């Protein structure tokens, strides 16, 4: 069941629920379930990561195509520290949706950028810029990555190696990562909760129809990998119903334009 949005940072990861199970809403089903006392329909209209029926929505020109966040053949474990060297052009906190190329992963359009990441490095995770904007792209790509059938391998590369990560992987039901079809929510916005040079906590929202939900992703800078990693001990992968979407900065596939 979704949690009410109270704009607080949770202390622990969201149990053993798949983050995408409560996110992908059917609008009519959501209303019906509210009537009968529930909050969110548990629905996952997502194809396996090997299929991509959606059409790419580009906000960058063809000549400025951002690298895909799709797994790179031969990727193994954490990238060596010398492979993540994404130049940092801006360390300000985004106050509007950063320009992105929205790349389809299954039915989901995921933000990518040649400036902020993910930059391919032979791993499933890729590299992200050491900046609030880089952390924002990392958070959205993390939510997408842990939804697929290879969620365990992805989490081992993209998340901090701790007991919370292991518990999340062990508690996941693989069947919840293989459902297909249906109406799909898309990323819709973000809200920074806390920012530091080496730690960023951001809420990522998604919308389907009039229904909006969000997760909290806490990222820390891994100095050995020179990359952002999600800390599942302080993130919350249980979707929260957003009752005040105005508190989020709009960020979606409708935000056109090239990298900046």
C-alpha positions as CSV (number, residue, x, y, z in Angstrom):
1,X,0.0,0.0,0.0
2,X,1.3,3.4,-0.9
3,X,2.3,5.8,1.9
4,X,0.9,9.4,2.1
5,X,3.3,12.0,1.0
6,X,4.6,13.9,4.0
7,X,7.8,15.3,2.5
8,X,9.9,13.5,5.0
9,X,13.0,11.5,4.3
10,X,12.5,7.9,5.4
11,X,15.1,6.1,7.5
12,X,14.9,2.7,5.8
13,X,14.4,1.2,2.4
14,X,10.8,0.4,1.5
15,X,10.6,-3.2,2.7
16,X,10.7,-6.0,0.1
17,X,8.2,-4.5,-2.4
18,X,9.4,-3.9,-5.9
19,X,9.6,-0.2,-6.5
20,X,7.7,-0.5,-9.8
21,X,4.9,-2.7,-8.4
22,X,3.0,0.2,-6.9
23,X,4.2,2.9,-9.4
24,X,2.6,1.8,-12.6
25,X,-0.9,3.0,-12.1
26,X,-4.1,2.3,-14.0
27,X,-6.0,5.5,-13.4
28,X,-9.5,4.0,-13.2
29,X,-8.3,1.2,-11.1
30,X,-6.6,3.6,-8.7
31,X,-9.9,5.5,-8.2
32,X,-11.8,2.3,-7.6
33,X,-9.3,1.1,-5.1
34,X,-9.5,4.4,-3.2
35,X,-13.2,3.9,-3.0
36,X,-12.8,0.5,-1.4
37,X,-10.2,1.8,1.0
38,X,-6.9,1.1,-0.8
39,X,-4.5,3.7,-2.1
40,X,-2.7,2.3,-5.2
41,X,-3.4,-0.5,-7.6
42,X,-0.5,-3.0,-7.6
43,X,0.3,-3.0,-11.3
44,X,3.5,-3.3,-13.3
45,X,2.9,-2.8,-17.1
46,X,6.5,-3.4,-17.9
47,X,8.2,-5.6,-20.5
48,X,11.5,-7.4,-20.0
49,X,14.5,-5.2,-20.5
50,X,15.2,-7.0,-23.8
51,X,12.2,-5.4,-25.5
52,X,11.6,-1.7,-26.2
53,X,8.2,-1.0,-27.9
54,X,8.2,2.7,-27.1
55,X,9.5,5.2,-29.6
56,X,12.4,7.3,-28.4
57,X,11.5,10.9,-27.5
58,X,14.5,13.0,-28.1
59,X,15.3,16.3,-26.5
60,X,18.8,16.4,-27.9
61,X,19.6,16.5,-31.6
62,X,20.7,13.3,-33.4
63,X,24.3,14.6,-33.4
64,X,24.3,15.1,-29.7
65,X,22.8,11.7,-28.8
66,X,23.4,10.8,-25.2
67,X,24.8,7.4,-24.4
68,X,22.2,4.8,-23.6
69,X,21.8,3.5,-20.0
70,X,21.2,0.0,-21.3
71,X,23.6,-2.7,-20.1
72,X,26.9,-3.0,-22.0
73,X,28.0,-6.4,-23.0
74,X,30.7,-7.8,-20.8
75,X,30.0,-5.5,-17.8
76,X,31.2,-7.0,-14.5
77,X,30.7,-5.6,-11.1
78,X,31.7,-2.1,-10.0
79,X,33.5,-0.1,-12.6
80,X,37.2,0.6,-12.0
81,X,37.8,4.0,-10.5
82,X,39.6,5.2,-13.6
83,X,36.6,4.6,-15.8
84,X,34.3,7.2,-14.3
85,X,35.6,10.6,-15.2
86,X,32.5,12.6,-16.2
87,X,33.5,16.2,-16.5
88,X,31.6,18.5,-14.1
89,X,30.3,21.6,-15.9
90,X,27.8,22.8,-13.3
91,X,27.4,22.1,-9.5
92,X,24.2,24.1,-9.0
93,X,21.0,22.5,-7.8
94,X,18.6,22.3,-10.7
95,X,15.6,24.6,-10.4
96,X,14.0,23.3,-13.6
97,X,14.1,20.0,-15.4
98,X,17.5,19.4,-17.0
99,X,17.5,18.9,-20.7
100,X,17.7,15.2,-21.5
101,X,17.3,12.6,-24.2
102,X,14.5,10.3,-23.1
103,X,15.4,6.8,-24.1
104,X,12.9,3.9,-24.0
105,X,13.5,1.0,-21.7
106,X,10.5,-1.2,-22.2
107,X,7.5,1.1,-22.0
108,X,9.4,3.6,-19.8
109,X,11.2,6.7,-21.1
110,X,14.3,7.2,-19.1
111,X,16.3,10.5,-19.0
112,X,19.9,10.3,-20.2
113,X,22.5,13.0,-20.9
114,X,26.0,13.2,-22.3
115,X,26.7,15.9,-19.7
116,X,25.3,14.3,-16.6
117,X,25.1,10.6,-17.4
118,X,24.8,7.7,-17.6
119,X,28.0,7.6,-19.6
120,X,28.8,4.0,-20.7
121,X,31.7,2.4,-19.0
122,X,31.2,-1.4,-19.5
123,X,28.9,-1.8,-16.5
124,X,25.1,-1.9,-16.2
125,X,25.1,1.3,-14.1
126,X,27.3,3.7,-16.1
127,X,28.9,6.9,-14.8
128,X,27.3,10.1,-13.6
129,X,28.6,13.6,-13.0
130,X,29.7,14.6,-9.5
131,X,27.0,17.2,-9.1
132,X,23.3,17.5,-8.0
133,X,22.2,17.2,-11.6
134,X,24.3,14.1,-12.0
135,X,22.7,12.7,-8.9
136,X,19.3,13.5,-10.3
137,X,19.9,11.5,-13.5
138,X,21.4,8.7,-11.4
139,X,18.3,8.6,-9.2
140,X,15.9,8.3,-12.2
141,X,18.1,5.7,-13.8
142,X,18.3,3.7,-10.6
143,X,14.5,3.5,-10.2
144,X,14.3,2.3,-13.8
145,X,17.2,-0.2,-13.4
146,X,15.9,-1.9,-10.3
147,X,12.6,-2.6,-11.9
148,X,13.9,-5.0,-14.6
149,X,14.5,-8.7,-14.6
150,X,18.2,-8.1,-13.9
151,X,17.4,-6.1,-10.8
152,X,19.8,-8.1,-8.6
153,X,22.8,-7.6,-10.8
154,X,21.9,-4.0,-11.4
155,X,21.5,-3.3,-7.7
156,X,24.9,-4.9,-6.9
157,X,26.5,-2.3,-9.3
158,X,24.4,0.7,-8.6
159,X,23.8,0.5,-4.9
160,X,26.1,0.8,-1.8
161,X,27.3,-2.6,-0.7
162,X,25.6,-3.0,2.7
163,X,23.1,-5.2,4.5
164,X,20.1,-3.1,3.3
165,X,21.0,-3.8,-0.3
166,X,21.4,-7.5,0.3
167,X,18.1,-7.6,2.2
168,X,16.3,-5.8,-0.6
169,X,17.6,-8.2,-3.3
170,X,16.8,-11.2,-1.1
171,X,13.2,-9.9,-0.5
172,X,12.3,-9.3,-4.1
173,X,9.9,-11.5,-6.0
174,X,11.3,-12.0,-9.6
175,X,7.7,-12.4,-10.9
176,X,7.1,-8.8,-10.1
177,X,9.8,-7.8,-12.6
178,X,8.4,-9.6,-15.6
179,X,4.8,-8.3,-16.0
180,X,3.8,-6.8,-19.3
181,X,1.2,-4.6,-21.0
182,X,-1.2,-1.9,-19.7
183,X,-1.1,1.8,-19.2
184,X,2.3,3.0,-18.0
185,X,3.2,5.9,-15.8
186,X,6.2,8.1,-16.8
187,X,8.7,10.2,-14.9
188,X,7.1,13.5,-14.1
189,X,9.3,15.5,-11.7
190,X,11.8,15.7,-8.8
191,X,12.2,17.3,-5.4
192,X,15.6,17.7,-3.7
193,X,15.4,16.9,0.0
194,X,19.0,17.3,0.8
195,X,22.2,18.2,-1.1
196,X,25.8,18.0,-0.1
197,X,29.0,17.6,-2.2
198,X,29.1,13.9,-1.6
199,X,25.4,13.1,-0.6
200,X,22.2,13.9,-2.3
201,X,18.7,12.8,-1.4
202,X,16.0,13.4,-4.1
203,X,12.4,12.4,-4.6
204,X,11.5,11.2,-8.1
205,X,7.9,11.3,-9.2
206,X,5.9,9.6,-11.9
207,X,2.5,10.2,-13.2
208,X,-0.2,8.2,-15.1
209,X,-3.3,10.2,-15.8
210,X,-4.1,12.3,-12.7
211,X,-2.3,9.9,-10.3
212,X,1.2,10.8,-9.1
213,X,3.5,8.7,-6.9
214,X,7.1,9.2,-5.8
215,X,10.1,7.4,-4.3
216,X,13.0,8.7,-2.3
217,X,16.5,7.9,-3.5
218,X,19.5,8.7,-1.3
219,X,22.8,8.8,-3.2
220,X,26.3,8.9,-1.9
221,X,29.5,9.6,-3.8
222,X,31.8,6.5,-4.1
223,X,35.3,7.9,-4.1
224,X,36.9,4.7,-5.3
225,X,34.5,4.3,-8.2
226,X,34.2,8.1,-8.7
227,X,30.5,7.6,-9.2
228,X,27.1,8.0,-7.4
229,X,25.7,4.9,-5.6
230,X,22.2,4.6,-4.1
231,X,22.1,3.8,-0.4
232,X,19.2,1.4,0.2
233,X,19.6,1.9,3.9
234,X,18.3,5.5,3.6
235,X,16.3,5.3,0.4
236,X,12.6,4.4,0.2
237,X,11.6,2.3,-2.7
238,X,8.0,2.1,-1.6
239,X,6.0,4.5,-3.7
240,X,4.3,7.3,-1.8
241,X,1.1,8.9,-3.0
242,X,1.9,12.6,-3.9
243,X,-0.9,14.8,-2.8
244,X,0.9,18.1,-3.5
245,X,2.5,17.7,-7.0
246,X,3.2,21.4,-7.1
247,X,6.0,20.8,-4.6
248,X,7.9,18.9,-7.4
249,X,9.8,20.5,-10.2
250,X,8.4,19.3,-13.5
251,X,10.7,16.9,-15.4
252,X,9.4,14.7,-18.2
253,X,9.7,13.7,-21.8
254,X,7.8,16.9,-22.7
255,X,10.8,19.0,-21.6
256,X,12.5,19.3,-25.0
257,X,15.9,20.8,-26.0
258,X,19.5,19.6,-26.1
259,X,22.0,19.1,-23.4
260,X,23.0,22.1,-21.4
